[in-house]
Amino acid sequence: MLAVFDKSVAKCPEGLTSPNLDSSISALSNGDLTQHFCSLDPNTVTINLGIAGSIAYSPNKQNSLVPRLFGVVSDIFCLFQGHFENIAVLKQQYGLHKTANEVSVVIEAYRTLRDRGPYPANHVVRDLSGKFAFVIFDSSANATFIAADADGSVPFFWGTDSEGHLICSDNADVLRKGCATSFAPFPKGCFFTTSGGLQSFEHPMNELKAMPRIDSSGQVCGATYKVDIEAKKEAVMPRVGSEANWSTNY
């Protein structure tokens, strides 16, 4: 899977950008990276998101342990890889039919968070038990929501191209082509949103610290993000009322 987002949708964390970025391409303006991804499999499906970016998905070369799925409901697009161990509970929680799959669960969980915000976003992601990585694009809000499980069970990478566009993929070679040295594995136990940036759903009250990532040749290659146990966030509470609403706080 591949997702390329404009800076207006996803502002790339500063620590992810490597000083050696000249050899990367502009993944969005000329579409070279998406074309390269499509060339790897003629059955790839590509969706142009206009100025927001693009997403691409291949149903082939599947790993049975972490299957790849794609779904669209109304204005919400979702790329998903992995599986939920508690999917029956999640389907019941979100009022979905018993035939619903993981993509349906993720889209409904996001839509509930966006429209009603009954729980903070970290609770929503923490309730997803299993091996997973997913990318959501909400065309109505021009926003994205990206997450990976606490163990980093699914190969999932992110990075930035020469113009600061955010790129996500399960293929490290694709990231290497589009981002040169400005890419890294997506942080374990974290989620990234357009409005809130990168956050830990395991330690929501702690800040994240960017640590330089050194590759096998000793070159700085993006950054890994670690929970800073010394740095606490200011508590953010929803407005006072009959019902809590966290929809503006993710």
Secondary structure, 3 states (H helix, E strand, C coil): CEEEECCCCCCCCHHHCCCCCCCCCCCCCCCHHHHHHHHCCCCCEEEECHHHEEEEECCCCCCCCCCEEEEEECCEEEEEEEEECCHHHHHHHCCCCCCCCHHHHHHHHHHHHHHCCCCCHHHHHHCCCEEEEEEEEECCCCEEEEEECCCCCCCCEEEECCCCCEEEECCHHHHHHHHCCCEEECCCCEEEECCCEEEECCCCCEEEEEEEEECCCCCEEEEEEEEEEEEECCCCCCCCCCCCCCCCCC
